[in-house]
Amino acid sequence: MVSLLDERLEEYARAHSADAPPVLRELELYTRAHRSDAGMLCGPVEGALLRLLVAITGARRVLEIGMYTGYSALSMAFGLPDDGELVACEQDPEVAAIAELFFGRTRVGRKIRIRMGDAAATLEALRDESFDLVFIDADKENYGLYYDRTLPLVRPGGLVVADNTLWSGRVLAPRTAADLGISAFNRRVREDPSVETVMLTVRDGVTVIRKRLTRR
Ligand SMILES: C[S@@+](CC[C@H](N)C(=O)[O-])C[C@H]1O[C@@H](n2cnc3c(N)ncnc32)[C@H](O)[C@@H]1O
């Protein structure tokens, strides 16, 4: 798991945050045992933050871009009401199969609808839908595109949450396409008068963006 914190402090933060439901702990262990890219999991502290954001905002419809093995999707599903729904975009069938396995092990998994394929195309197909919260965590080069396509789908007062916005510090001297994608996204969001933004230094940087109720 990518974190800008010292490992001991990360563990301290985990120990002083709400426990993850057992199925999430099992999913984390399974992903670590079977995937060399398990660092992509958002993990228990960010998972608890996402669950709280969903619950605090009273979100009923959530959209996730970049599901991987389902840790963040399942975390957010625990914060949704019984009739809530989470649409999760993913293009890799191997990780989606793991997610489905674990969604099937818990009642809240029924709230999650997986949309396979390239997220840009899925967003085009979802253009008439509305969401209370969107979590962006897919390919970093396309964060700007995902922001532009999802903000119109978010209700006024709703949230866009973006992961990895500190990008292991590479935002300070961006070089690769992914570095540039994240730093351009950060600038774009900060300059957007239609939203209010805070960049949290949780894990690898989590930006919480609230769509204003009225335009300024
Ligand atoms: C960082 S991982 C997501 C981690 C997940 N949110 C979690 O916390 O457990 C990014 C995921 O986005 C997916 N992805 C990357 N580009 C994509 C695209 N263009 N369309 C759909 N999914 C994509 C990858 O396959 C990968 O599973």
The ligand as a Gaussian input file, in Angstrom:
#p B3LYP/6-31G(d) Opt

LIG

0 1
 C       -5.529000       1.761000      -8.071000
 S       -6.508000       0.486000      -8.717000
 C       -8.044000       0.743000      -7.877000
 C       -7.984000       0.347000      -6.420000
 C       -9.334000       0.253000      -5.752000
 N      -10.077000       1.501000      -5.886000
 C       -9.129000      -0.073000      -4.288000
 O       -8.936000       0.861000      -3.495000
 O       -9.094000      -1.253000      -3.937000
 C       -6.883000       1.057000     -10.338000
 C       -7.804000       0.136000     -11.136000
 O       -8.265000       0.876000     -12.272000
 C       -8.372000      -0.004000     -13.364000
 N       -8.290000       0.800000     -14.585000
 C       -7.204000       1.454000     -15.075000
 N       -7.527000       2.099000     -16.198000
 C       -8.842000       1.862000     -16.433000
 C       -9.745000       2.249000     -17.447000
 N       -9.353000       3.038000     -18.444000
 N      -11.001000       1.812000     -17.379000
 C      -11.425000       1.030000     -16.347000
 N      -10.618000       0.627000     -15.356000
 C       -9.335000       1.021000     -15.397000
 C       -7.186000      -0.962000     -13.200000
 O       -7.422000      -2.155000     -13.900000
 C       -7.128000      -1.118000     -11.683000
 O       -7.837000      -2.268000     -11.274000

